[in-house]
Amino acid sequence: MSSDRSMLIGDLPEFPEYDENYRAGFASFVGRPNAGKSTLTNALVGEKVAITSSKPQTTRHTIRGIVHRDHAQLVLVDTPGLHRPRTLLGSRLNDLVIDTLSEVDVVGFCLPADEKIGPGDKFIAAQLRKVPHQPVVALVTKVDKVARDQLPEHLVAVDQLGREHLAGEGKQAEGFSAIIPVSAVEGDQVDVVAEELTAMMPPSPPLYPTGELSDEPETMMIAELIREAALEDVRDELPHSIAVTVEEMIPREDRPQEKPLLDVHATIHVERNSQKAIIIGRGGSRLKQIGSHARTGIKKLLGTPVYLDLHVKVTKEWQRDPKKLNRLGF
Ligand SMILES: Nc1nc2c(ncn2[C@@H]2O[C@H](COP(=O)(O)OP(=O)(O)OP(=O)(O)O)[C@@H](O)[C@H]2O)c(=O)[nH]1
């Protein structure tokens, strides 16, 4: 894809000017499913890069968003939720999370303000002890959903969670390095989050060109857009049973230069025939709708009209079979 990429996006990379005070590095958000990680990533980056949904565990891939400030660059690695593994897929996701976290400069632990701290949060805090060299900042998300006078009590509980379950050696000796209330939806304190996190980055030249929002290969982002479209309206029936692979992305030949068209061939994998029927819909109507939603998103992402060729395939028990997981890129 690398040669096509510049053609699709159309910019030559240009890096920001910098001096010895410039900082750059990586941050990663963790938290229970639905904690608001993707929404906060989008608010910080200013564009839709990670996929948000009202149902848990849709962010399966590591999607990076890049926050550009005058004197700093913050590369966000948006991980899947850390959660107690129930399937092989679950435990692979957790390994992936710990690996990712060992490489970042700061971890943002998202804790929704409108939900009591529960066993899931304590589990994550305890997992974060495995990465003692990174500071962990508590990001108390969705503060617009609670009354102002309820917030202080919640912040005290968050502080206590850090002291009781996270505190150990290294940077986490005393629990959270900072606790920041934020509302990604209302844009409240998003800047403070950016400032605090960039201040924790090491001195470094810029890592990415100016204006770059994400270095995730387009195919991965396109697969996520299709997955999101496929889950639309049927999340209750098929919340975790869909994976998408993008087989091919080929610029259509014989098109005038000012009117390019990209052919995208992708497959939606489901686990059972009954699910295949749900995805396809009566007379193919749902599949058509999925294609049309996804196409709009892909066009917006790439700035190029696309022809989307979608297939639905039953890949049995893909969540539990290591070979199939490998093939689907997990
Ligand atoms: N009111 C309000 N809702 C929010 C805010 N941030 C996120 N949400 C909502 O909370 C839900 C979950 O948000 P996501 O950003 O998808 O959560 P996530 O942690 O990435 O979820 P997973 O991908 O399941 O791990 C969505 O419906 C969001 O719209 C916020 O600041 N305020």
Ligand as a Chemical Component Dictionary entry (heavy atoms), coordinates in Angstrom:
data_LIG
# 
_chem_comp.id                   LIG 
_chem_comp.type                 NON-POLYMER 
_chem_comp.pdbx_formal_charge   0 
_chem_comp.three_letter_code    LIG 
# 
loop_
_chem_comp_atom.comp_id 
_chem_comp_atom.atom_id 
_chem_comp_atom.alt_atom_id 
_chem_comp_atom.type_symbol 
_chem_comp_atom.charge 
_chem_comp_atom.model_Cartn_x 
_chem_comp_atom.model_Cartn_y 
_chem_comp_atom.model_Cartn_z 
_chem_comp_atom.pdbx_ordinal 
LIG N1  N1  N 0 -22.019 11.965 27.408 1  
LIG C1  C1  C 0 -20.839 11.499 27.025 2  
LIG N2  N2  N 0 -20.746 10.315 26.401 3  
LIG C2  C2  C 0 -19.540 9.862  26.046 4  
LIG C3  C3  C 0 -18.351 10.608 26.300 5  
LIG N3  N3  N 0 -17.304 9.891  25.835 6  
LIG C4  C4  C 0 -17.817 8.746  25.314 7  
LIG N4  N4  N 0 -19.157 8.728  25.432 8  
LIG C5  C5  C 0 -20.081 7.679  24.943 9  
LIG O1  O1  O 0 -19.778 6.443  25.568 10 
LIG C6  C6  C 0 -19.905 5.354  24.643 11 
LIG C7  C7  C 0 -18.615 4.580  24.555 12 
LIG O2  O2  O 0 -17.590 5.405  24.072 13 
LIG P1  P1  P 0 -16.312 4.819  23.273 14 
LIG O3  O3  O 0 -15.424 5.974  23.033 15 
LIG O4  O4  O 0 -16.759 3.980  22.146 16 
LIG O5  O5  O 0 -15.711 3.865  24.411 17 
LIG P2  P2  P 0 -14.448 2.896  24.319 18 
LIG O6  O6  O 0 -13.830 2.909  25.662 19 
LIG O7  O7  O 0 -13.581 3.261  23.173 20 
LIG O8  O8  O 0 -15.197 1.532  24.072 21 
LIG P3  P3  P 0 -14.619 0.101  23.557 22 
LIG O9  O9  O 0 -14.266 0.270  22.113 23 
LIG O10 O10 O 0 -15.809 -0.769 23.769 24 
LIG O11 O11 O 0 -13.480 -0.274 24.443 25 
LIG C8  C8  C 0 -20.303 5.987  23.311 26 
LIG O12 O12 O 0 -21.688 5.888  23.189 27 
LIG C9  C9  C 0 -19.881 7.435  23.471 28 
LIG O13 O13 O 0 -20.657 8.321  22.711 29 
LIG C10 C10 C 0 -18.474 11.880 26.958 30 
LIG O14 O14 O 0 -17.513 12.616 27.223 31 
LIG N5  N5  N 0 -19.741 12.262 27.306 32 
# 
loop_
_chem_comp_bond.comp_id 
_chem_comp_bond.atom_id_1 
_chem_comp_bond.atom_id_2 
_chem_comp_bond.value_order 
_chem_comp_bond.pdbx_ordinal 
LIG N1  C1  SING 1  
LIG C1  N2  DOUB 2  
LIG C1  N5  SING 3  
LIG N2  C2  SING 4  
LIG C2  C3  DOUB 5  
LIG C2  N4  SING 6  
LIG C3  N3  SING 7  
LIG C3  C10 SING 8  
LIG N3  C4  DOUB 9  
LIG C4  N4  SING 10 
LIG N4  C5  SING 11 
LIG C5  O1  SING 12 
LIG C5  C9  SING 13 
LIG O1  C6  SING 14 
LIG C6  C7  SING 15 
LIG C6  C8  SING 16 
LIG C7  O2  SING 17 
LIG O2  P1  SING 18 
LIG P1  O3  DOUB 19 
LIG P1  O4  SING 20 
LIG P1  O5  SING 21 
LIG O5  P2  SING 22 
LIG P2  O6  DOUB 23 
LIG P2  O7  SING 24 
LIG P2  O8  SING 25 
LIG O8  P3  SING 26 
LIG P3  O9  DOUB 27 
LIG P3  O10 SING 28 
LIG P3  O11 SING 29 
LIG C8  O12 SING 30 
LIG C8  C9  SING 31 
LIG C9  O13 SING 32 
LIG C10 O14 DOUB 33 
LIG C10 N5  SING 34 
# 
